[in-house]
Amino acid sequence: MDLQLLTYLVVGASFALYIGIAIVARAGSTRDFYIAGGGVNPVANGMATAADWMSAASFISMAGMIAFMGYGGSVFLMGWTGGFVILALLLAPYLRKYGKFTVPEFIGDRYYSRSARGVAVLCLIICSITYVIGQMKGIGVAFSRFLEVDYDTGLLAGMCIVFFYAVLGGMKGITYTQIAQYCVLIFAYTVPAIFISLQLTGIAVPQLGLGSVLSGTDVYLLDRLDQVVSDLGFREYTTDSRGSTLNMFAFTLSLMIGTAGLPHVIVRFFTVPKVRDARTSAGWALLFIAILYTTAPAVAAMARLNLMTTVEPESGEYLSYDKRPQWFKNWEVTGLLAFEDKNQDGLIQYSADPVSNELVKVDNDILVLANPEIAKLPNWVIALVAAGGLAAALSTAAGLLLAIASAISHDLLKGILRPEISERQELLASRVSMALAVLVAGYLGFNPPGFAAGTVALAFGLAASSIFPALMLGIFSMRVSKEGAIAGMLAGIGVTLFYVFQHKGIMFIPGTSFLGDLPANWFFGIEPNAFGVVGAAINFSVAFAVSAFTKPPPDNVVEMVGSIRVPKLKTDTNSV
């Protein structure tokens, strides 16, 4: 069957499934809209959490980044998985025991202040909007290839799909849609990885194939990759670190604590019936996530090797542009792959030298989607990968948009501005807020600041510097006051944003930065996307310092914190 028709059928069937689930599981109350009624099974919630967590950055961009960064890209693997452990052990069970709808609601009650809740809403929106830009970039990349159109048209099509099922179903519809999306994305990620591992090494398990010799040779796959990239002038794949050791450490830690502070992931643990279920679902989610994350390094290395050897064949001769393979032509249509014949010889000369390099654009985010085509896998595998990439981008985008809508309708409108509105009015406000969030996210997606995972890394830094310290202190410190928490959040996110803007410019617009994006001007060599850990340290310090000079929390707040931290002797169902 023709690839285009097969892709339409596979992706169309997956969309029909998502929309059907959204219609059946549509939200009829604010409880359904915010926390899916609070009765989701822990295993199902673990699967939905994994889909919510494994975004376009994980499915599409992470392997592409590791492929082009080599060893330096490992910070994403270590940071994101390690952070989930922190979330599962230190935050999720306690916040579930508290038993409300949103993260800003907890911060508002714990710090006995509407102002604290408002600042939390501001931080949440900044983090979530930054994060959703990366998802929109992934949606645009996947849809542009699937529809064989330009990036902007692909993004517009994706926005329409997200708008329909996210606005209609709320958390209830999104939860069950994400379960289906997890099944699609994990199958789509592992099947081509198995095919390509068999092709290159003869071993069906990609994780083992990564450390094995190439079929018919005694050369290890990574050794061959090192040789190929070095021949083209790039740094060796296995030793290419991301800056200094301090920068690697700061980046990893920033991603870890940023993970633990992401509201759209935290809120997933509010949907289970009991506190114990929050821990159980976190364990299941980590297992489901590990399947993809342990496969990603193999996908990255194999995809980079396939790309290099396709463009520069084993003979050492450059590939003629007129004889370029079909996958090359397909991705040229999207505008994410571009060739410029600088010396007019008709050959595709790919190298690390920007002057002589003629493959002038190879977007990191295309590599996972293009890999099955480069490897000449069956059409049904290529169609499956397209469906998986779309599932990953759509699942997280929906979760983020719900977090933004909840913050606006439940925390800002109902919690601060108009507490007297009815549940029906609040539900309407939630849907209007989500519709507006889709439009804003789409607008930013049309002008993305960079590759998906890089933008997402910045969102993690912002969450690390603002929300994570407020939650940790709210649970484990009875002395931090409302003034301390507010000052800490504003200081943490303010310093982080200033550092990012002074190096990358406002929304990454060239010419609007103060110092320029130069490592020489980085604070102790820490790059902007890794600065969240410094912002977090400032947040903690300011919160403690200000609290030392202000009145301690009232007795009822101290009692509330104690009740969250100390388990009851009897089984705690603690339904919301």
Secondary structure, 3 states (H helix, E strand, C coil): CCHHHHHHHHHHHHHHHHHHHHHHCCCCCHHHHHHHHHCCCHHHHHHHHHHHHCCHHHHHHHHHHHHHHHHHHHHHHHHHHHHHHHHHHHHHHHHHHHCCCCHHHHHHHHCCCHHHHHHHHHHHHHHHHHHHHHHHHHHHHHHHHHHCCCHHHHHHHHHHHHHHHHHHHHHHHHHHHHHHHHHHHHHHHHHHHHHHHHHHHCCCCHHHHCCCECCCCCCEHHHHHHHHHHHCCCCCCCCCCCCCHHHHHHHHHHHHHHHHCCHHHHHHHHCCCCHHHHHHHHHHHHHHHHHHHCCHHHHHHHHHHHHHHHHCCCCCCCEEHHHCCHHHHHHHHHCCEECCCCCCCCEECCCCCCCCCCCCEECHHHHHHHHHHHCCCCHHHHHHHHHHHHHHHHHHHHHHHHHHHHHHHHHHHHHHHCCCCCHHHHHHHHHHHHHHHHHHHHHHHHCCCCCHHHHHHHHHHHHHHHHHHHHHHHHHCCCCCHHHHHHHHHHHHHHHHHHHHHHHCHHHCCCCCCCCCCHHHCECCECHHHCHHHHHHHHHHHHHHHHHCCCCCCHHHHHHHHHHHCCCCCCCCCCC
